[in-house]
Amino acid sequence: MNENELQSVIHSWENINLVVRYICDHPESLDTLMAIVFNDSRDENWRAAWMVDKIHEQHPELIIPYLPVMTSFVLTTKNSGKKRHLLKLISLNDIQEENVALLLNHCINVFTSATEPVAVRVHAMQILFHIAQKEPDFCGELTELIEHEMEYHGSAGLTSRGKKLLKKLSLTRTKQRG
């Protein structure tokens, strides 16, 4: 399937699951789908990111090689739908050491932005939690950030995830002291 064919299918939700299955069966077509994900010229291209998310659920090994490019792209895209899916995918995988600083700064900005959609902020918070697991000195600062955001910009989704992560951060800090 070429890029034009994929682009036309993206407009039609009823065909998207068929394309996900097709790409799972023909992973050589994944480059074409990823080209659409990394193209911000059309608003509906976020649907390609949704498809990549669904492919990852079935075959994460197909998506993992694209994580470095996803990380670079998520730092620049303004498309909230793409941010949501790409941050989710990044949060579900190991963060490469060379991307920790980039993601730390970016995710703090996203997480503390009241203008970002809740799902985007929650995935950024999850990435920050994973970074804190790699960099235990960051646990205290992240705890304060989460508490602040829950108090001043909390939503049901952010508060729910925040409470779970605060418990885990508390355990991590207790182990550090002991």
VEXDREN-2710 file (C-alpha; in Angstrom, 1 decimal):
% VEXDREN-2710
k/r/px/py/pz
1/MET/0.0/0.0/0.0
2/ASN/1.5/3.4/-1.0
3/GLU/1.2/6.7/0.9
4/ASN/-1.7/8.0/-1.3
5/GLU/-3.7/4.8/-0.7
6/LEU/-3.0/4.9/3.0
7/GLN/-3.9/8.6/3.2
8/SER/-7.2/8.0/1.5
9/VAL/-8.0/5.1/3.9
10/ILE/-7.2/7.3/6.9
11/HIS/-10.2/9.5/6.1
12/SER/-12.5/6.5/6.6
13/TRP/-12.7/5.1/10.1
14/GLU/-14.4/1.9/9.1
15/ASN/-11.3/0.8/7.1
16/ILE/-8.7/1.7/9.7
17/ASN/-8.8/-1.7/11.6
18/LEU/-8.3/-3.4/8.2
19/VAL/-5.2/-1.3/7.6
20/VAL/-3.8/-2.1/11.1
21/ARG/-4.2/-5.9/10.3
22/TYR/-2.7/-5.4/6.9
23/ILE/0.4/-3.6/8.3
24/CYS/0.7/-6.3/11.0
25/ASP/0.8/-8.9/8.2
26/HIS/3.0/-6.8/5.9
27/PRO/5.4/-4.9/8.2
28/GLU/7.3/-3.6/5.2
29/SER/4.4/-1.1/4.8
30/LEU/5.0/0.4/8.2
31/ASP/7.5/2.9/6.8
32/THR/4.8/4.4/4.7
33/LEU/2.4/4.7/7.6
34/MET/5.2/6.3/9.7
35/ALA/5.8/8.8/7.0
36/ILE/2.2/9.9/7.4
37/VAL/2.6/10.1/11.2
38/PHE/5.6/12.3/10.9
39/ASN/3.9/14.6/8.4
40/ASP/2.1/17.5/10.1
41/SER/0.6/19.0/6.9
42/ARG/-2.8/17.4/7.5
43/ASP/-4.7/17.5/10.7
44/GLU/-6.3/14.0/10.2
45/ASN/-2.8/12.4/10.1
46/TRP/-3.2/11.9/13.8
47/ARG/-5.3/8.9/12.8
48/ALA/-2.1/7.3/11.5
49/ALA/-0.6/7.7/15.0
50/TRP/-3.7/6.0/16.4
51/MET/-3.1/3.1/14.0
52/VAL/0.6/2.9/15.1
53/ASP/-0.7/2.7/18.7
54/LYS/-2.9/-0.2/17.7
55/ILE/-0.1/-2.0/15.9
56/HIS/2.1/-1.6/19.0
57/GLU/-0.6/-3.3/21.1
58/GLN/-0.3/-6.4/18.9
59/HIS/3.4/-6.2/17.8
60/PRO/5.5/-3.8/19.9
61/GLU/8.6/-5.1/18.2
62/LEU/7.5/-3.5/15.0
63/ILE/7.3/0.0/16.5
64/ILE/10.3/0.0/18.9
65/PRO/12.8/0.9/16.1
66/TYR/10.8/4.1/15.4
67/LEU/11.0/5.3/19.0
68/PRO/14.0/7.6/18.5
69/VAL/12.3/9.4/15.6
70/MET/9.0/9.5/17.6
71/THR/10.9/11.2/20.4
72/SER/12.3/13.9/18.1
73/PHE/9.0/14.4/16.4
74/VAL/6.9/14.7/19.5
75/LEU/9.1/17.6/20.7
76/THR/8.0/19.7/17.7
77/THR/4.5/18.6/16.7
78/LYS/1.6/20.9/17.6
79/ASN/-1.0/18.1/16.8
80/SER/-2.6/17.1/20.2
81/GLY/-3.8/13.7/18.8
82/LYS/-0.3/12.8/17.7
83/LYS/1.2/14.0/21.0
84/ARG/-1.3/11.8/22.9
85/HIS/-0.4/8.6/20.9
86/LEU/3.3/9.2/20.6
87/LEU/3.8/10.1/24.3
88/LYS/1.8/7.0/25.2
89/LEU/4.0/4.8/23.0
90/ILE/7.1/6.4/24.4
91/SER/5.8/5.9/28.0
92/LEU/5.2/2.2/27.3
93/ASN/8.8/1.5/26.3
94/ASP/12.2/1.9/27.8
95/ILE/13.5/5.5/27.5
96/GLN/16.9/5.6/25.9
97/GLU/19.6/7.4/28.0
98/GLU/20.3/9.9/25.2
99/ASN/16.7/11.0/25.2
100/VAL/16.2/11.4/29.0
101/ALA/17.1/15.1/29.1
102/LEU/15.1/16.0/26.0
103/LEU/12.0/14.2/27.3
104/LEU/12.5/15.5/30.9
105/ASN/12.3/19.1/29.8
106/HIS/9.6/18.6/27.2
107/CYS/7.4/16.5/29.5
108/ILE/7.7/18.9/32.3
109/ASN/6.5/21.7/30.0
110/VAL/3.6/19.5/28.6
111/PHE/2.6/18.2/32.1
112/THR/2.4/21.6/33.6
113/SER/0.6/23.2/30.7
114/ALA/-3.0/23.8/31.5
115/THR/-3.7/24.2/27.8
116/GLU/-2.7/20.7/26.8
117/PRO/-5.4/18.1/26.7
118/VAL/-5.6/15.9/29.8
119/ALA/-4.5/12.7/28.0
120/VAL/-1.4/14.3/26.7
121/ARG/-0.5/15.6/30.2
122/VAL/-1.1/12.2/31.7
123/HIS/1.2/10.5/29.3
124/ALA/3.8/13.2/29.9
125/MET/3.5/12.6/33.6
126/GLN/4.0/8.8/33.1
127/ILE/7.2/9.5/31.1
128/LEU/8.4/11.7/34.0
129/PHE/7.7/8.9/36.4
130/HIS/9.8/6.5/34.3
131/ILE/12.6/9.1/34.2
132/ALA/12.4/9.4/38.0
133/GLN/12.8/5.6/38.2
134/LYS/16.1/6.0/36.2
135/GLU/17.1/9.2/38.0
136/PRO/16.0/8.8/41.7
137/ASP/17.2/12.3/42.6
138/PHE/14.2/13.6/40.5
139/CYS/11.6/11.8/42.6
140/GLY/11.2/14.6/45.1
141/GLU/10.8/17.3/42.4
142/LEU/8.3/15.1/40.5
143/THR/6.3/14.5/43.6
144/GLU/5.9/18.2/44.1
145/LEU/5.0/18.7/40.4
146/ILE/2.3/16.1/40.6
147/GLU/0.9/17.4/43.8
148/HIS/0.8/20.9/42.4
149/GLU/-0.9/19.9/39.2
150/MET/-3.4/17.8/41.0
151/GLU/-4.3/20.7/43.2
152/TYR/-4.4/23.5/40.7
153/HIS/-5.1/21.8/37.3
154/GLY/-6.4/18.5/38.3
155/SER/-8.9/16.5/36.3
156/ALA/-10.3/13.1/37.0
157/GLY/-7.8/11.4/34.7
158/LEU/-4.8/13.4/35.9
159/THR/-5.7/13.0/39.6
160/SER/-6.3/9.2/39.2
161/ARG/-2.9/8.6/37.6
162/GLY/-1.2/11.2/39.8
163/LYS/-2.4/9.4/43.0
164/LYS/-1.1/6.0/41.7
165/LEU/2.3/7.5/40.7
166/LEU/2.6/9.4/44.0
167/LYS/2.3/6.1/45.9
168/LYS/5.0/4.5/43.8
169/LEU/7.2/7.6/44.2
170/SER/6.8/7.4/47.9
171/LEU/7.9/3.8/47.9
172/THR/10.9/4.7/45.8
173/ARG/11.9/7.6/48.1
174/THR/11.5/5.3/51.2
175/LYS/13.8/2.7/49.6
176/GLN/16.4/5.5/48.8
177/ARG/16.4/6.6/52.5
178/GLY/16.6/3.0/53.9
END
